[in-house]
């Protein structure tokens, strides 16, 4: 098996690349004039070289949230955007490069050129500053760790189940603008809007204390935490 950092980027649809396939996905979207990178996964030392093989357009980096498996190569960039509430949770080195979507009006509506834009949409729940990236022209909604066909990390002190439920409503309410939710973990990585409603129902079940606790294994290995999931494996991992 090749090392993770040696895997080649995969073009999941025209102009949209999964740069870090195999673990936490990060995505490069290449427009007619500018490109947008969404997360950097667990990181790869050759990230900039891999981008250079795909495009010579200038690349802006947009983070979905602060977790290390999504910010692994953020340090290769001079600046990146992330939700304001997640900035204090970054390590100090990355905090110095972070700008918030909320404070920087220029990132309200990213311009790829040719009339194509990306919108940054607050989706708190998994972390307080989680954001999604909606690209209407491509019918894609990148949702970071808010959507997953499996168990989502919900870490005490970072997560909020009521925010999570409200964000599921927000994601679904936008469904006329996208065909797929694009995820960072689990398979498949492209999910329909209805998945948000399923996750909402699972979160409500969890809050009622009705979501069963599972055997504490994730991917076959024991984990330091508790797993709550429905019969189809949708649910939450609580470290
Ligand atoms: Zn995460």
py3Dmol code that shows the C-alpha trace and the ligand (Angstrom):
import py3Dmol

protein = """\
ATOM      1  CA  UNK A   1       0.000   0.000   0.000  1.00  0.00           C
ATOM      2  CA  UNK A   2       1.290   3.459  -0.808  1.00  0.00           C
ATOM      3  CA  UNK A   3       1.771   5.856   2.060  1.00  0.00           C
ATOM      4  CA  UNK A   4      -1.162   8.200   2.460  1.00  0.00           C
ATOM      5  CA  UNK A   5       0.919  11.234   1.481  1.00  0.00           C
ATOM      6  CA  UNK A   6       1.883   9.531  -1.757  1.00  0.00           C
ATOM      7  CA  UNK A   7      -1.670   9.037  -2.997  1.00  0.00           C
ATOM      8  CA  UNK A   8      -2.499  11.132  -6.009  1.00  0.00           C
ATOM      9  CA  UNK A   9      -5.332  13.669  -5.989  1.00  0.00           C
ATOM     10  CA  UNK A  10      -8.562  12.350  -7.506  1.00  0.00           C
ATOM     11  CA  UNK A  11     -10.835  14.458  -9.722  1.00  0.00           C
ATOM     12  CA  UNK A  12     -14.323  13.698  -8.337  1.00  0.00           C
ATOM     13  CA  UNK A  13     -16.099  15.833 -10.950  1.00  0.00           C
ATOM     14  CA  UNK A  14     -14.776  18.283 -13.553  1.00  0.00           C
ATOM     15  CA  UNK A  15     -12.487  20.805 -11.851  1.00  0.00           C
ATOM     16  CA  UNK A  16     -13.073  19.424  -8.337  1.00  0.00           C
ATOM     17  CA  UNK A  17     -10.227  17.428  -6.822  1.00  0.00           C
ATOM     18  CA  UNK A  18     -10.017  15.404  -3.663  1.00  0.00           C
ATOM     19  CA  UNK A  19      -6.447  16.338  -2.711  1.00  0.00           C
ATOM     20  CA  UNK A  20      -6.095  13.980   0.253  1.00  0.00           C
ATOM     21  CA  UNK A  21      -8.031  10.832  -0.625  1.00  0.00           C
ATOM     22  CA  UNK A  22      -8.057   7.919   1.750  1.00  0.00           C
ATOM     23  CA  UNK A  23      -8.355   9.762   5.034  1.00  0.00           C
ATOM     24  CA  UNK A  24      -9.821  13.186   5.808  1.00  0.00           C
ATOM     25  CA  UNK A  25     -10.675  14.582   2.397  1.00  0.00           C
ATOM     26  CA  UNK A  26      -9.816  18.104   1.323  1.00  0.00           C
ATOM     27  CA  UNK A  27     -10.949  19.599  -1.965  1.00  0.00           C
ATOM     28  CA  UNK A  28      -9.547  21.903  -4.618  1.00  0.00           C
ATOM     29  CA  UNK A  29     -12.128  23.645  -6.814  1.00  0.00           C
ATOM     30  CA  UNK A  30     -10.673  25.258  -9.927  1.00  0.00           C
ATOM     31  CA  UNK A  31     -12.637  28.090 -11.505  1.00  0.00           C
ATOM     32  CA  UNK A  32     -11.990  30.057 -14.674  1.00  0.00           C
ATOM     33  CA  UNK A  33      -9.776  32.648 -12.915  1.00  0.00           C
ATOM     34  CA  UNK A  34      -9.282  31.551  -9.299  1.00  0.00           C
ATOM     35  CA  UNK A  35      -9.179  28.339  -7.305  1.00  0.00           C
ATOM     36  CA  UNK A  36     -10.460  27.548  -3.836  1.00  0.00           C
ATOM     37  CA  UNK A  37      -9.008  24.938  -1.507  1.00  0.00           C
ATOM     38  CA  UNK A  38     -11.405  23.618   1.124  1.00  0.00           C
ATOM     39  CA  UNK A  39      -9.417  22.191   4.081  1.00  0.00           C
ATOM     40  CA  UNK A  40      -6.006  20.517   3.850  1.00  0.00           C
ATOM     41  CA  UNK A  41      -6.810  17.132   5.413  1.00  0.00           C
ATOM     42  CA  UNK A  42      -4.282  15.507   7.722  1.00  0.00           C
ATOM     43  CA  UNK A  43      -1.723  17.260   5.577  1.00  0.00           C
ATOM     44  CA  UNK A  44       0.788  16.361   2.956  1.00  0.00           C
ATOM     45  CA  UNK A  45       4.266  17.847   2.645  1.00  0.00           C
ATOM     46  CA  UNK A  46       3.891  18.035  -1.124  1.00  0.00           C
ATOM     47  CA  UNK A  47       0.569  19.867  -1.017  1.00  0.00           C
ATOM     48  CA  UNK A  48       1.740  22.910  -2.982  1.00  0.00           C
ATOM     49  CA  UNK A  49       3.442  20.745  -5.610  1.00  0.00           C
ATOM     50  CA  UNK A  50       0.278  18.697  -6.018  1.00  0.00           C
ATOM     51  CA  UNK A  51      -1.759  21.875  -6.513  1.00  0.00           C
ATOM     52  CA  UNK A  52       0.781  23.170  -9.038  1.00  0.00           C
ATOM     53  CA  UNK A  53       0.286  19.996 -11.104  1.00  0.00           C
ATOM     54  CA  UNK A  54      -3.436  20.780 -11.339  1.00  0.00           C
ATOM     55  CA  UNK A  55      -3.607  24.557 -11.720  1.00  0.00           C
ATOM     56  CA  UNK A  56      -1.436  27.658 -11.946  1.00  0.00           C
ATOM     57  CA  UNK A  57      -4.293  29.924 -10.830  1.00  0.00           C
ATOM     58  CA  UNK A  58      -4.029  31.612  -7.465  1.00  0.00           C
ATOM     59  CA  UNK A  59      -5.485  29.488  -4.672  1.00  0.00           C
ATOM     60  CA  UNK A  60      -7.347  30.707  -1.584  1.00  0.00           C
ATOM     61  CA  UNK A  61      -7.718  28.405   1.406  1.00  0.00           C
ATOM     62  CA  UNK A  62     -11.054  28.089   3.191  1.00  0.00           C
ATOM     63  CA  UNK A  63     -11.267  25.951   6.338  1.00  0.00           C
ATOM     64  CA  UNK A  64     -14.429  24.160   7.441  1.00  0.00           C
ATOM     65  CA  UNK A  65     -13.272  23.953  11.083  1.00  0.00           C
ATOM     66  CA  UNK A  66     -10.198  23.836  13.306  1.00  0.00           C
ATOM     67  CA  UNK A  67      -9.660  20.082  13.806  1.00  0.00           C
ATOM     68  CA  UNK A  68      -6.148  18.815  13.062  1.00  0.00           C
ATOM     69  CA  UNK A  69      -7.296  16.283  10.474  1.00  0.00           C
ATOM     70  CA  UNK A  70      -8.614  19.192   8.371  1.00  0.00           C
ATOM     71  CA  UNK A  71      -5.840  21.740   8.958  1.00  0.00           C
ATOM     72  CA  UNK A  72      -2.786  19.490   8.470  1.00  0.00           C
ATOM     73  CA  UNK A  73      -1.156  21.652   5.778  1.00  0.00           C
ATOM     74  CA  UNK A  74      -2.657  25.052   6.588  1.00  0.00           C
ATOM     75  CA  UNK A  75       0.821  26.164   7.673  1.00  0.00           C
ATOM     76  CA  UNK A  76       1.972  26.037   4.024  1.00  0.00           C
ATOM     77  CA  UNK A  77      -0.312  29.026   3.279  1.00  0.00           C
ATOM     78  CA  UNK A  78       0.200  32.645   4.283  1.00  0.00           C
ATOM     79  CA  UNK A  79      -3.423  33.127   5.247  1.00  0.00           C
ATOM     80  CA  UNK A  80      -6.637  31.125   5.426  1.00  0.00           C
ATOM     81  CA  UNK A  81     -10.242  31.689   6.409  1.00  0.00           C
ATOM     82  CA  UNK A  82     -12.154  29.888   9.143  1.00  0.00           C
ATOM     83  CA  UNK A  83     -15.166  30.524  11.379  1.00  0.00           C
ATOM     84  CA  UNK A  84     -14.440  33.124  14.107  1.00  0.00           C
ATOM     85  CA  UNK A  85     -15.483  30.826  16.941  1.00  0.00           C
ATOM     86  CA  UNK A  86     -12.898  28.219  15.870  1.00  0.00           C
ATOM     87  CA  UNK A  87      -9.920  30.616  15.750  1.00  0.00           C
ATOM     88  CA  UNK A  88      -9.153  30.475  19.507  1.00  0.00           C
ATOM     89  CA  UNK A  89      -9.205  26.671  19.244  1.00  0.00           C
ATOM     90  CA  UNK A  90      -6.417  26.565  16.623  1.00  0.00           C
ATOM     91  CA  UNK A  91      -2.827  26.181  17.759  1.00  0.00           C
ATOM     92  CA  UNK A  92      -0.981  29.476  18.127  1.00  0.00           C
ATOM     93  CA  UNK A  93       1.001  29.165  14.921  1.00  0.00           C
ATOM     94  CA  UNK A  94      -2.161  28.770  12.853  1.00  0.00           C
ATOM     95  CA  UNK A  95      -4.047  31.446  14.774  1.00  0.00           C
ATOM     96  CA  UNK A  96      -1.552  33.969  13.425  1.00  0.00           C
ATOM     97  CA  UNK A  97      -2.571  33.098   9.836  1.00  0.00           C
ATOM     98  CA  UNK A  98      -6.317  32.832  10.429  1.00  0.00           C
ATOM     99  CA  UNK A  99      -8.913  35.332   9.261  1.00  0.00           C
ATOM    100  CA  UNK A 100     -12.567  34.863  10.048  1.00  0.00           C
ATOM    101  CA  UNK A 101     -15.305  34.692   7.437  1.00  0.00           C
ATOM    102  CA  UNK A 102     -17.357  36.975   9.671  1.00  0.00           C
ATOM    103  CA  UNK A 103     -14.807  39.807   9.765  1.00  0.00           C
ATOM    104  CA  UNK A 104     -13.564  39.630   6.213  1.00  0.00           C
ATOM    105  CA  UNK A 105     -16.251  40.790   3.832  1.00  0.00           C
ATOM    106  CA  UNK A 106     -14.111  39.790   0.856  1.00  0.00           C
ATOM    107  CA  UNK A 107     -14.724  36.145   1.668  1.00  0.00           C
ATOM    108  CA  UNK A 108     -18.512  36.481   1.930  1.00  0.00           C
ATOM    109  CA  UNK A 109     -18.774  35.544  -1.659  1.00  0.00           C
ATOM    110  CA  UNK A 110     -15.668  34.029  -3.229  1.00  0.00           C
ATOM    111  CA  UNK A 111     -15.349  34.811  -6.938  1.00  0.00           C
ATOM    112  CA  UNK A 112     -13.976  32.054  -9.183  1.00  0.00           C
ATOM    113  CA  UNK A 113     -14.420  34.269 -12.255  1.00  0.00           C
ATOM    114  CA  UNK A 114     -16.907  33.756 -15.032  1.00  0.00           C
ATOM    115  CA  UNK A 115     -19.813  34.517 -12.699  1.00  0.00           C
ATOM    116  CA  UNK A 116     -19.139  31.518 -10.479  1.00  0.00           C
ATOM    117  CA  UNK A 117     -19.060  32.107  -6.725  1.00  0.00           C
ATOM    118  CA  UNK A 118     -18.764  30.188  -3.464  1.00  0.00           C
ATOM    119  CA  UNK A 119     -20.745  31.114  -0.382  1.00  0.00           C
ATOM    120  CA  UNK A 120     -19.530  30.459   3.137  1.00  0.00           C
ATOM    121  CA  UNK A 121     -22.337  29.328   5.377  1.00  0.00           C
ATOM    122  CA  UNK A 122     -22.076  28.998   9.155  1.00  0.00           C
ATOM    123  CA  UNK A 123     -22.996  25.471  10.262  1.00  0.00           C
ATOM    124  CA  UNK A 124     -22.234  25.247  13.999  1.00  0.00           C
ATOM    125  CA  UNK A 125     -22.631  21.960  15.822  1.00  0.00           C
ATOM    126  CA  UNK A 126     -19.573  19.764  15.308  1.00  0.00           C
ATOM    127  CA  UNK A 127     -17.491  22.766  16.391  1.00  0.00           C
ATOM    128  CA  UNK A 128     -18.757  26.262  17.256  1.00  0.00           C
ATOM    129  CA  UNK A 129     -17.197  27.821  14.163  1.00  0.00           C
ATOM    130  CA  UNK A 130     -17.928  25.105  11.581  1.00  0.00           C
ATOM    131  CA  UNK A 131     -18.640  26.397   8.084  1.00  0.00           C
ATOM    132  CA  UNK A 132     -19.873  24.903   4.839  1.00  0.00           C
ATOM    133  CA  UNK A 133     -19.048  26.046   1.311  1.00  0.00           C
ATOM    134  CA  UNK A 134     -21.896  26.193  -1.189  1.00  0.00           C
ATOM    135  CA  UNK A 135     -21.057  26.411  -4.884  1.00  0.00           C
ATOM    136  CA  UNK A 136     -24.387  26.804  -6.649  1.00  0.00           C
ATOM    137  CA  UNK A 137     -22.943  26.758 -10.168  1.00  0.00           C
ATOM    138  CA  UNK A 138     -21.558  23.268  -9.520  1.00  0.00           C
ATOM    139  CA  UNK A 139     -24.498  22.104  -7.410  1.00  0.00           C
ATOM    140  CA  UNK A 140     -22.146  21.110  -4.572  1.00  0.00           C
ATOM    141  CA  UNK A 141     -22.270  21.859  -0.853  1.00  0.00           C
ATOM    142  CA  UNK A 142     -19.046  21.068   1.032  1.00  0.00           C
ATOM    143  CA  UNK A 143     -20.025  20.388   4.613  1.00  0.00           C
ATOM    144  CA  UNK A 144     -16.789  19.570   6.475  1.00  0.00           C
ATOM    145  CA  UNK A 145     -17.583  17.249   9.378  1.00  0.00           C
ATOM    146  CA  UNK A 146     -21.219  18.271   9.721  1.00  0.00           C
ATOM    147  CA  UNK A 147     -22.339  15.565   7.301  1.00  0.00           C
ATOM    148  CA  UNK A 148     -20.950  12.039   7.297  1.00  0.00           C
ATOM    149  CA  UNK A 149     -22.233   8.629   6.321  1.00  0.00           C
ATOM    150  CA  UNK A 150     -21.169   7.206   9.689  1.00  0.00           C
ATOM    151  CA  UNK A 151     -20.355   8.518  13.146  1.00  0.00           C
ATOM    152  CA  UNK A 152     -19.478  12.171  13.698  1.00  0.00           C
ATOM    153  CA  UNK A 153     -17.072  13.239  16.442  1.00  0.00           C
ATOM    154  CA  UNK A 154     -18.967  15.256  19.009  1.00  0.00           C
ATOM    155  CA  UNK A 155     -16.444  16.386  21.597  1.00  0.00           C
ATOM    156  CA  UNK A 156     -17.715  17.723  24.917  1.00  0.00           C
ATOM    157  CA  UNK A 157     -16.982  21.439  25.196  1.00  0.00           C
ATOM    158  CA  UNK A 158     -16.708  21.900  21.412  1.00  0.00           C
ATOM    159  CA  UNK A 159     -19.944  20.483  20.084  1.00  0.00           C
ATOM    160  CA  UNK A 160     -23.545  21.548  20.549  1.00  0.00           C
ATOM    161  CA  UNK A 161     -26.360  19.178  19.622  1.00  0.00           C
ATOM    162  CA  UNK A 162     -29.006  21.893  19.404  1.00  0.00           C
ATOM    163  CA  UNK A 163     -26.816  23.908  17.055  1.00  0.00           C
ATOM    164  CA  UNK A 164     -26.197  20.696  15.113  1.00  0.00           C
ATOM    165  CA  UNK A 165     -29.930  20.127  14.657  1.00  0.00           C
ATOM    166  CA  UNK A 166     -30.471  23.739  13.534  1.00  0.00           C
ATOM    167  CA  UNK A 167     -27.624  23.358  11.039  1.00  0.00           C
ATOM    168  CA  UNK A 168     -29.219  20.206   9.607  1.00  0.00           C
ATOM    169  CA  UNK A 169     -32.362  22.264   8.967  1.00  0.00           C
ATOM    170  CA  UNK A 170     -30.249  24.959   7.313  1.00  0.00           C
ATOM    171  CA  UNK A 171     -28.434  22.435   5.104  1.00  0.00           C
ATOM    172  CA  UNK A 172     -31.691  20.849   4.006  1.00  0.00           C
ATOM    173  CA  UNK A 173     -33.379  24.216   3.419  1.00  0.00           C
ATOM    174  CA  UNK A 174     -30.735  24.984   0.789  1.00  0.00           C
ATOM    175  CA  UNK A 175     -31.304  21.722  -1.085  1.00  0.00           C
ATOM    176  CA  UNK A 176     -32.662  23.437  -4.185  1.00  0.00           C
ATOM    177  CA  UNK A 177     -29.148  24.826  -4.742  1.00  0.00           C
ATOM    178  CA  UNK A 178     -27.133  21.619  -4.749  1.00  0.00           C
ATOM    179  CA  UNK A 179     -27.292  18.010  -5.871  1.00  0.00           C
ATOM    180  CA  UNK A 180     -24.747  16.657  -3.410  1.00  0.00           C
ATOM    181  CA  UNK A 181     -23.371  17.206   0.051  1.00  0.00           C
ATOM    182  CA  UNK A 182     -19.598  16.667  -0.151  1.00  0.00           C
ATOM    183  CA  UNK A 183     -18.112  15.096   2.973  1.00  0.00           C
ATOM    184  CA  UNK A 184     -14.644  14.750   4.472  1.00  0.00           C
ATOM    185  CA  UNK A 185     -14.988  11.312   6.072  1.00  0.00           C
ATOM    186  CA  UNK A 186     -16.722   8.040   5.300  1.00  0.00           C
ATOM    187  CA  UNK A 187     -18.021   6.559   2.085  1.00  0.00           C
ATOM    188  CA  UNK A 188     -19.633   7.615  -0.122  1.00  0.00           C
ATOM    189  CA  UNK A 189     -18.366  11.204  -0.073  1.00  0.00           C
ATOM    190  CA  UNK A 190     -21.292  12.538  -2.088  1.00  0.00           C
ATOM    191  CA  UNK A 191     -24.607  12.354  -0.263  1.00  0.00           C
ATOM    192  CA  UNK A 192     -28.098  13.644  -1.056  1.00  0.00           C
ATOM    193  CA  UNK A 193     -29.749  16.501   0.857  1.00  0.00           C
ATOM    194  CA  UNK A 194     -32.028  14.035   2.648  1.00  0.00           C
ATOM    195  CA  UNK A 195     -29.009  12.807   4.589  1.00  0.00           C
ATOM    196  CA  UNK A 196     -29.225  16.008   6.664  1.00  0.00           C
ATOM    197  CA  UNK A 197     -32.757  15.071   7.722  1.00  0.00           C
ATOM    198  CA  UNK A 198     -31.602  11.591   8.724  1.00  0.00           C
ATOM    199  CA  UNK A 199     -28.800  13.094  10.811  1.00  0.00           C
ATOM    200  CA  UNK A 200     -31.244  15.527  12.397  1.00  0.00           C
ATOM    201  CA  UNK A 201     -33.491  12.622  13.430  1.00  0.00           C
ATOM    202  CA  UNK A 202     -30.489  10.744  14.855  1.00  0.00           C
ATOM    203  CA  UNK A 203     -29.393  13.817  16.856  1.00  0.00           C
ATOM    204  CA  UNK A 204     -32.889  14.245  18.257  1.00  0.00           C
ATOM    205  CA  UNK A 205     -32.909  10.588  19.225  1.00  0.00           C
ATOM    206  CA  UNK A 206     -29.549  11.063  20.965  1.00  0.00           C
ATOM    207  CA  UNK A 207     -30.878  14.009  22.976  1.00  0.00           C
ATOM    208  CA  UNK A 208     -33.861  11.917  24.054  1.00  0.00           C
ATOM    209  CA  UNK A 209     -31.434   9.236  25.250  1.00  0.00           C
ATOM    210  CA  UNK A 210     -32.819   6.767  22.704  1.00  0.00           C
ATOM    211  CA  UNK A 211     -29.799   6.297  20.432  1.00  0.00           C
ATOM    212  CA  UNK A 212     -28.197   2.935  21.335  1.00  0.00           C
ATOM    213  CA  UNK A 213     -24.622   2.766  22.566  1.00  0.00           C
ATOM    214  CA  UNK A 214     -22.545   0.487  20.355  1.00  0.00           C
ATOM    215  CA  UNK A 215     -19.562  -1.751  21.058  1.00  0.00           C
ATOM    216  CA  UNK A 216     -16.907   0.976  21.238  1.00  0.00           C
ATOM    217  CA  UNK A 217     -15.124  -0.052  18.063  1.00  0.00           C
ATOM    218  CA  UNK A 218     -14.561   2.186  15.085  1.00  0.00           C
ATOM    219  CA  UNK A 219     -13.261   0.663  11.883  1.00  0.00           C
ATOM    220  CA  UNK A 220     -12.740  -2.604  13.767  1.00  0.00           C
ATOM    221  CA  UNK A 221     -10.407  -1.089  16.373  1.00  0.00           C
ATOM    222  CA  UNK A 222     -11.340  -0.265  19.968  1.00  0.00           C
ATOM    223  CA  UNK A 223     -11.723   3.466  20.566  1.00  0.00           C
ATOM    224  CA  UNK A 224     -11.312   5.649  23.639  1.00  0.00           C
ATOM    225  CA  UNK A 225     -14.864   6.823  23.757  1.00  0.00           C
ATOM    226  CA  UNK A 226     -18.472   5.912  23.280  1.00  0.00           C
ATOM    227  CA  UNK A 227     -20.304   5.351  20.038  1.00  0.00           C
ATOM    228  CA  UNK A 228     -24.016   5.991  19.714  1.00  0.00           C
ATOM    229  CA  UNK A 229     -25.531   4.967  16.414  1.00  0.00           C
ATOM    230  CA  UNK A 230     -28.669   3.711  14.733  1.00  0.00           C
ATOM    231  CA  UNK A 231     -28.917   0.350  12.969  1.00  0.00           C
ATOM    232  CA  UNK A 232     -27.439   1.848   9.805  1.00  0.00           C
ATOM    233  CA  UNK A 233     -24.397   3.185  11.641  1.00  0.00           C
ATOM    234  CA  UNK A 234     -25.387   6.857  11.637  1.00  0.00           C
ATOM    235  CA  UNK A 235     -24.598   8.578  14.888  1.00  0.00           C
ATOM    236  CA  UNK A 236     -21.952  10.119  17.070  1.00  0.00           C
ATOM    237  CA  UNK A 237     -18.586   9.311  18.553  1.00  0.00           C
ATOM    238  CA  UNK A 238     -18.082  10.793  22.017  1.00  0.00           C
ATOM    239  CA  UNK A 239     -14.405  10.711  23.048  1.00  0.00           C
TER     240      UNK A 239
END
"""
ligand_1 = """\
1
ZN
Zn -13.841 17.586 12.828
"""
view = py3Dmol.view(width=600, height=400)
view.addModel(protein, "pdb")
view.setStyle({"model": 0}, {"cartoon": {"style": "trace"}})
view.addModel(ligand_1, "xyz")
view.setStyle({"model": 1}, {"stick": {}})
view.zoomTo()
view.show()
